[in-house]
């Protein structure tokens, strides 16, 4: 958790798959400045070839298995694409 990617600190990073996962809570992401900053950061990371998946803390609390399966599917896709399969 909390890994540096350039000037950013992200929640989770899979370097080989070029994937960042962020878990956001309303408590810390409810204001316009934070919301817009997150979107700017997502665009910058995407420009570097890094996908960003965002989940809320409520997503995790309600169905952590679905979150895990979503991340796993994305990882498989990214690694398959990277390996040219």
Protein Blocks (a to p, Z undefined) as FASTA:
>chain_A
ZZaehjbccfbdcfknopacddddfklmmbfklmmmmmmmmmmmmmnopacddddfklmm
mmmmlmmmmmmmmmmmmmmmmnoZZ
